Amino acid sequence: MKTKDFKRYTITSALPYANGPLHIGHLAGAYIPADIFVRFLRMNNKDVAFVCGSDEHGAAITIKAKKEGISPQEIIDKYHTQIKESFDSFGISFDIYHRTSAKIHHELSQEFFLNLYHKNEFIERFSEQYYDEEFHQFLADRYIVGTCPNCHNEGAYGDQCEKCGTSLSPTDLINPKSTLSGKTPVLRETKHWYLPLDKYQTWLEEWLLVGKKDILKSNVYGQCSSWLKSGLQARSMTRDLDWGVDVPLEEAQGKKLYVWLDAPIGYISATKQWAADTGNDWEKYWKKQEDPTDDACLIHFIGKDNIVFHCIIFPAILHAHGEYILPENIPANEFLNLEGDKLSTSRNHAVWLHEYLADFPNKQDELRYVLASILPETSDSEFTWKDFQARVNNELVAIFGNFVNRVLVLSHKYFGGTVMPATKLTEKDKLVLSELERYPKAIKSSLQQYRFREALAHFMNIARLGNKYLADEEPWKLIKTDEERVKTVLNISLQIAANLAVLSQPFLPFTADKLFDMLNFNDRSWDTAGNAQLLAEGHLLGQTQLLFEKITDEQVDAQLAKLAQAKLDNAKDTAVAEPAKANISFDQFTPLDIRTGKILTAEKVAKTKKLLKMTIDTGIDQRTVVSGIAEFFKPEDIVGKQVSVLVNLEAREIKGILSQGMILMAEDVDGRLDFVAPQSAIKPGSIIR
């Protein structure tokens, strides 16, 4: 999977849909690994265009707009701004974060379509597609849900089952329903333009299965191989929609380009806009050059659900066009789960990036570190708040931060913040320096193979090396007997700290900046790493500050409570009422004597959590009623409250108290109780019929 040594790199991260905020699954799937790789390339003086943007077309946007009762434009403006601000605050180093609603993108997408159209690459085909008779419109794939024929997930969309990842057509679904009306759609004839993927089957097998066999990650290669072996079919490149890029044909009025034709072109239009803004030549990053050795290296960082589109459909489009380079690699990641369950935007079971940035200010690198250490590189992985806390406290704080703090504090305390010379190296010193020299090569090799977790582990081992060296040498004790030895120990420790500053840049950019300031040092090139002479004798250090702070139990509990509340809210929204009990006759109902009452006194029943003892004025008498409502109501808050009481319920003893009736309560799906009571003042004893 090693990348060739190209002169120029075009790096893309999957375009996030502008119909909702970013969550940590997005970060782990594409953006953190892409940013690590780009920062690494730039440290090695590579010419890089790192591009991304909001995917602002397609049915998902219009569905969101309909639900919120606003226009698609309002949706994309809202979320594009929020997503861009989140990326900026988190430190993702895009050269440009663009948007597919821009004029330059529409024009380029239409140029692509016309290029293929004039080459007769499309098949014009009439077909029957689902139509919602109530809303009087053809339904895009995402407007249709049904049961997946592969895994039997009942919430599969018309283009893909998000549970098993199977690519679908709407007619594949079992029991399809329109998401607009909720009714079964009917089939009607419509004309569309199809890209015959089967035409490129042989070429794709040669380019992908043969040419990329030793390049692609196993999970990516496996999914592509399975797709190709099942045989490719023609895929429509147009849709009957009212939102998106217009199909640039007179006969196609009212039709839009399929989002999976227009969205990947967003990478190119973003590069084109960046080049126009900065005076660069965008074609050098995307088009084939006269000398093939001058072609750029195109790499897509994506999540599991986008593998087929980036490895098969988009390359087929680029190949059919003929002028563009093809991706060198697509290092896709699998899915990130959250607290034992799948991340879900619809169920609000997610850690949203903008909320994290608000709840944990100035802790971007803590999240970067934890997500990078658990990246789902070849299989699904899981984020938990307890693990987040443990990794920050036990690794960033206790190892990395502790080492840097100790060596800086001791250097200021003993030598006024001046780097002292290292003399008379011991075998232990030489071994430590040899290890230090080895690590940059190991990190570089891992990054070139897109093994980011492994690269991060190597990096943290440098901090472990320094921490152990300092602990073993104990300069705080040596200073009493051997100051010269302390100078050497602190010199070597400071060289390790300087190497950590250099090598932390791809992984922890905010931390790197702080460490460079603390060391008063700014030689940031990768080539300097491994050198034990980064800080010269006599160099004056900067001011010491803590690199990291511990994550508290209270912070973790607050995040877990937020997820629990989201789960509760979702259960309320989706709860189905209990089915009705068997019918009874009117004669069976009339014996129930239900009356209005008023609570006169209330107190907790001793040695119980749930029971309250109340005196109720029923209009016919004053009686004692015991009820299990103490978890929801304080005694003093319900005195004087009107209630509904079943007064002819046979009395029974509860905890030694004779209860003479039952207060009627409503129970919500979450178990919460509330009184069934009159809405205005009414005389106790009034009969409830």
N, C-alpha and C positions, 0 to 999 in steps of 0.2 A: 504493500500500500504506500510505498515511499513516493513522494512527489519529486519529479525531475527538477533540476535547477533552472527554472525559467527566468527570463529577464523581467517579465511583466506579469502581474497577477490581477485577475478580475475575481473578486470574492463576493458572493451574494448570500444573503440570509433570506429565508422564506418570507414572503410578504404577508404580514399579519392582516387579517380581516379587520376593516374599520367598522366593526359592529359591536365592539366591546373592548374592555381594557386588556392589558397584558397580564398573564399569570406566570408562575414559576415553571410550569410545563413548557411554555414557549421559550423561556430562557434556557432551560436544560436541553431542549430539542435542537435549537439552532443558534441562538444569539450569543451565549457564553462561549461555546467552542469556536464559533466564527471569530469573535472578538479576540480570543486568546491567540488564534492562528494569525490574524491580521497584525496584531501587536508584535508577535514574533517575527513576521516577515519584515515589518518596518524597522525593527531593531537590527535586522540583517541587511538593511539598506536596499530592500526590494521596492520596485515601482508597483504600487498597489492602488487599485480602485475598489473600495469597499462600499457596496451600494445596497440599498433596501428601500422600502416604501410601503405605504398603505395600499392594500388591495381593496378598492372601493366600488367594485362592481359585483354583479351576481345576485342570486336570489336571497342569500343570507342578509344582505343589506336591506332589501325591500321588505323581507319578513319582519325584520327588526323595526323598520319604519312604520309598518302597519300596526304592529303591536303597541308602539308608543304614540301612534296617532300624529306623526310628524313626517316630513319629507325625507327621502333618502339623502338629499344634500345636507340636511341638518344632522343626520346620523353620522355621515362621513366627516363632516367638519368637526363635530364634537370629539369623535374617537381618534381621528388623525392627530388632532392637537394633543389629546391626552397621551396617546402612545408615543408621539415624538418627545414630549416633555419627560415621560418616564424613561425612555432610552437615554436622553441627554443627562438626566439626573443620575442614572445608573452607571454612566460612563461608557456606553457602547460607542465605539469610535467610527461610526459611518462617515464616509466622505460626503454622502448626501442621503437624507431620508426624504424620499419623493412621494408622489401620490399618483394613482392611475386615473384620477379624474382630470389631470392636467391635459391641456391641449396638445402638447408635444407627444404625450403618450397615445392619445386617440389617433393622431396622425400616423405615428409609427405603426401602431397595431393595424390600421387600415392598409398601410403600405405592405405589411407582411401578407395580409389576406389577399390583396390584389396581385402580389408577386406570385403567390401559389395559384390564384385563380387564372391568371393569364398563361401559366404553364400547364393548365389543365390538370392540376394536382387534385382538385376536388371532384367528388362525385355528387351530382345533383340528384336528390332522391326525395320522392314523396313518401311520407310515412304516416302512420296513425300515432298520434301522441295524445296524452291525457289532457282533457279540457274540463274546466270547472263550469258547469252550466249555471250555477248561481252567481258566480262572479264574472261570467262571460269572458274567460280568457284561458289560453293555453297555459299549462303549468310547467314551470322549470323544474328540473330534477329535485331541487331542494324544497319545492312546494308539495312534494309527494312523500308520504311516509307509509310504511307497511312492514310486513314481516320479511326478514332476510331469508332467502331460500337456502342459504348456507348454514347459518348458525341459529336461525329462528329468533333473532332479536326483533322484537315487535316495533322498535323505534328506528328502523333503518331508513335512510333517505333514498331518493330515486337515483342517485349517482354513486353512493358508496355506503356500506354498512360501517359505521364508526366503531362497532364492537369487534368485528372480526377482520375489518380492513378490506373485504371483498369489493371490487369495483362492480357496479350494477348499472342496469338500465331500468327506468321506471317500470317497464312491463315485466321485469323479473320479480318484482315485489309480490308477495302474497297479501291479499286483502288491502290493496292500496287505498289511501284516503288523501283528500286534498287538505293541506294545512290551512287553507283559507276558509273553507266552509265546513270542513270536517266530514264531508260527504264523499261517496265513491265517485271518482271522476269517470267521464266517458271518453272513448277514443274518437278523435277526429283527424281528418287528413290535413297535413301541412307540408310545406316544402322546406328542405334545409340542405346545407352544403357540408358534405362529409369528407374527412381526411381518411383515405384508405390505408389504415395502419398495416393491414395485411400485405400491402404492396412493399412495405419496408421491413417485413418480417426477416427475410434472409440477411439484409444489411444489418439490422439491429442485432441479430444473433452473432454475426461476425464481429461487429464493432463492440458489442457489450459482453456477450458470453465468452468470446474468445479473447478479444483485445483487453478486456478489463478483468479477466479472471483473477489475476494476481495483484490487482489494484484496489478493487472495491472491497469494502468491509463485508464480512460473511452474511450479515443480516440483509444488506442491500442486494448483494449478488443473489442470495436465495430467493428473495421476493421477485426480482426481475426474471430470474430463471423460470420460476413457477408461472409467471404471467406469460412469458414467451412460449413456454411449452404447451400452454393451454390454447394457443393460437390467437393471433390478434384479429380484431374486427374493425371495420370502418367506424369512425366516431364523428358525430356531428360537431362542427365547429361554429354553428350558429344556433340561436335560441329565439323563441317567441317571448320577448321580454320588453318591458318599457324602461329599463334602466341598464345602461352599459354603453359600449362602443357600437355605434351604428355600423351595420354591414354596408360597405360602400358600393352597393349595386342598386340600380333603379328598381329592379324587380323585387328587391328585398326590403322595401320600406316597412318600418315597424319591427324589424328583426335586429338583434344584437349579436355581436361576437360572443361565442362561448367563453366564459371567464377563464377557462384553462388554455385558451389561445391567447387571450389578452393579458392575463396576469404575469406569466413569465417574461413577456415582452416588456413588462414594467421594469425589469432589471436593466434592459437596454436603454429604455427611455430615461431612466434615472441617470445612467451613465452619460447619456447624451446631454441632459440638462446640467449635470455637474461639469462636463467638459466646456459647455457654453459659458458657465459661470466663472470658470477658472482658467480658460484659455488652453485647455488640453484638447487632444484629438481623440474623440470617443471611439473611432474606428480601430485604433490600435489596441483597444481592450476587448473588442468583440469580433472584428472581421479578420478573415485570413489575410496574411501579409504576403508580399511578393516572395520573400524568403521565409519558408515555413518555420525555420528556427527562431524567427522573430515573432511568431504567434504568441499571444498571451495565454496564460494558464487559467482556465475557467474552473472554479470550484463552487459548488452549491452546498451550503449548509442548511439542512432541512430536518424535519421530523419524519417519523415512520409513515404517517398518512400521506406524505407527498412524494414518496419514493417513485412510484410508477410514473407520475406526471413529469418528474425531473429526469428520470433515467430512460424513459421510453417515448412519451408523447412530445415533450419539448425538443429532445434531440431529433426526433423525426421531422418536426417542423423546421428546425434549423438546417437539417440535411436537405430537405426539400427546397428550401430557399436557396441554399448553395453558397452564400457569401460569408457565412458565419462560422466561427470556431465551435467545436463541441466541448462539452465538459470533460475535463481531465479526471475529475473525481467528484463523487457525491457522498460525503461521509455522513450519512443520515444516522440519527439516533432513534432509539425506541421511545416508549412512553414513560413519563414520570408519574407515579401514583402518589397519593397524599393520605397519610394517616390511615392506611389499610384499605383505601378505596380509590377508584379512578378519579382523576381530576375531572370536574364537570362544570362548565360555565353555566349551563342551564339550571343546575342545582345549586349554584353558588358554592360548590365545594372546591375552593381554590384559595391560593395565597396570591392576592392581586398585587402587582408590583407597585402601583401608586400608593396602595395602603401600607405596604411594607416600608416604603420610603418615608411615609409619614410617621409610622409607629416606631421605626428604628432609624432616626436621623443620623446621617454620617456613618452608617454601617453597610454601605454598598458592598465593600469587599468581604464582609463576613458572609453575606448571601452568595456572592460570587464563589467564595472558597468552598462553602458547603455544597453548592450545586455542582461545581466542577469536580468535587471529590466523589460524587454519587451519580455522575452523568450516566444515563442509560445507553451506553455505547453500543452494546450488541444484544441487550435484553432489558426488559423493564426494570426500573429501580423505584425506590420509595423515599419520599421526604417526610420526616416527622419532626415536630418541634423539639422533642426531647433530644433527638439526634443532632439537630441544629445547635442546641444549647451545649451538648457534650463536645461537639467538634470545635465550636468557638472557644469554649472555656478550657478544654483539655489540650487543644492543639495550637490554635492561634494565640491565646493568652498565655498558657502555661509553657509552651515550647518556644514559638517564634518571638512573641512579645517579651517573654521573660528573659530570653537570651539577649536581645537587643537592649532592653532596659538596663540589665545588669552591666553589660560591657560599657555602655555609654556613661552610666552613673559612676562606675569605678574609674573610668578614664578622666572624668571631670574631677572626681574627688582626689585622686592621687597625683594627677599630672596636669591639672588645670585645663583639661580638654585638648591636650596636645598629643598627637600620635608619636609615641616613643619608638626607638629602634628595636628591632628583633635581633638578638645576638645569641650565640651558643645554642643553636637549635638541638633539641633532644630528639631521640628516635620517635617519641610520641608526637612531637611537633611536626616532624617530617611526614609521618603517617597521616596526620590530619591534613596537611597541605596537599599531599598526594590525593587524598579523598576529595578535597575541594576542587582540585583540577579536573577530576574525573566527572563530576556531576553535570557541568554544562553540556558535555557531549551526550550524556545519557538523556538529559531533558530534551535536547535538540532532536535526537533520534526519535524519541517518543512523539514529539510534536509533529515531526515530518510524517509519521505514520498515523496521525490523528488519534493517538492514544493519550488523551488529555488527563485522564485520571492517573495514569502511570507517570506522566510528566510532572503532575502536581505532587505526587508522592515522592519523586526524586527531589523536587524542590524542598519539600518539608524535611527531607532527610539532611539537607544542609543545615537547617535550623537545629535539628536534633544533634548533628555533629558538633555544632558550636556550643549548644547547651551542655552537652556531655563533657566537652573539652574544658569548659569553664568550671563546671562542677567538680571535675576530677582534679584540676590544678589548684582550685581554691585560692585565687589571688588575694582575697580579703584576709586570709591567714598568712600567706607568704609575705605580704607587705611588711610584716613585723621583722622578718629575718633575711629576706632576699629581694630587695627592690629591683635589681637588674632582671631577675627572673620574671617578676611581675610585668616589667616593661615588655618583655618578649611575649608573655601570655596575652596581654591586652592588645599588642600589635596584631598577633595572629587572629585574635577574636574580632578585632575591628576589620581586618581583611575579610573575614567570613561575613560580617555584617554588610560590608560594601558589596560583596558578591550577592548577598540576599537582595540588596536594593536593585542591582542590575537585573537579576533573574526573576524578581517578583513582578516586573512590569507587565508581562502578558497576563498573569493570573490576578494580581492585586494592584491595579494601577494607582488607586488612591493611597494605599499603604506605601507603595514605591515612592511616590512624591514626598510623603512625610519622612521616609527614611533617608532619602537624598538630602532633604533639608537638615535633618538631625546630624548627618555626617558631613554637611557642608561640601557636598561632592556631587558632580553632575555628569560623569562620563557614562552615558547610557547605552553605548553600543554593545551588542551581544559578544563581540570579539574580545571585549575586556574581561568577560567572565572566566573564572578559573585562575585568574592572576592573583598572586599573593602580595602584589605591590600596588594595589589600587590606591591606597592612601599612603602618601609619601611621609617619610620621617619629618616631623615638625609641622605637619598639617594640623590646622586648628578646627576642631569639631564644632558643630552648631549646638543649639539648645536641645535638651532631652525632653521628650514627651512620650506618653503612653501610646503605643501603636493600637492596642485593642483593650476593650473593657469586657467584663464578664456579662453574659446574658443571665438575668435573674429568673428565679422560679415564677415571680409575679408576671414577668413579661411573657413567659411561655404559657402560663395559665390563662392570660388574657387572650392569646391567640387560639388556644384550644377552646375557650369559651365562645369565641367568635365563630369557629367552625361548628360547634355544637348548636349554636343559635341558628346558623344558616340551615343546618340539617332539620331543626325543629320547624323553622319557617317554611322550608320546602315541603315537609310532611303535611303542614297545614294546607298549603296551596294545592297539593296533589291528593289529599286525603279523600277517600270515597266513604260516604256515610254508610253506617252499618245497615244491612238489608232489613226491611220491615219484618216484624214478627207476624205470626199467623193472625188472620182476621179474627175478631171477637164480635159478638152480637151487642146491640145496644143494651140489652138486658144484663149482659155481663159487665158493662161499664157503669151502669147507674148505681150499683152498691158502693162505689168509691165516693167517699165524702171528703172532697178537697176544698179547703177554705183559705181565705186570706188571714194572715196573722201578723203580729208585731212582736219583735224580740224585746223583752223587758230587761233581762239580765243575761250575761254570758260570762263563762269562766272556763279555763282549761281543766281537763280532767287530770288529776295527779298521776304521774308515772306513765303518761301516754304522750305520743307525739301528734296524733291526728284528731283526738276527740275534744269537742267542746260541749259543755253542759249549758243549756239555755232554758230560760223561762219564757214561754210564748203565751201572749194574749190571743186566744183563738176566737174571741167574740162570744163563745159559749162557756169558756172557763180560762183559767191560767194553768198551764201544765208544763211539765219538764220534758224536754226532748234532748237526746244525746245524738250528735252528728259528727261524722269524720271529716270536718272541714278546717281543723286548726292549722294545717299547713298553708292554707290560702288566706285566712282571715284572722286578724287579731280580735280578741273579745271586745275591747273597747270601741273598735271601729264598726261593729255591727249592732250595737245596742240602738234601738229605735228603728231598725230596718224592717220594711214590710217583706213578708215571705209568703210562700204557698205551703200549706201543711195538709198532709193526709191525716185527718183526725180520727178516722175509725180503723186505723191499723192496730192490730192487737199489741198491747204493751209487752215489752220484754226488758229483761235486766241486762245492762251493759256496764261492766266494771263496777258492779254493786249499786248502780243507779237505775231506777225504773224509768225507761224511756217510753213516753206515751204519744207516739206519732212519728211522722217522718217529714222533714223539710224537703221540698222538691228542688233539685239542683240540675243544672245542665253541665255535661262533661265534654270538654273540647278534645280534639285528637291527641293533644299533648298531655291529657290527664288533668288539665286545669278545670276547676269548678267555679260556677257562678250561680247566683240565685235566680230562680224562676219567680219573678215578682211583678206586681202591678207597676205600671209606668207613672201613675199619679196616685195621690192619697185616696185610699178607699177604706171603709170601715172594717175593722177586724170581724171575722165571721162571715164575710161575703162569700157566697158559694161560687166556686169555679166550676163551670159546666163544660 
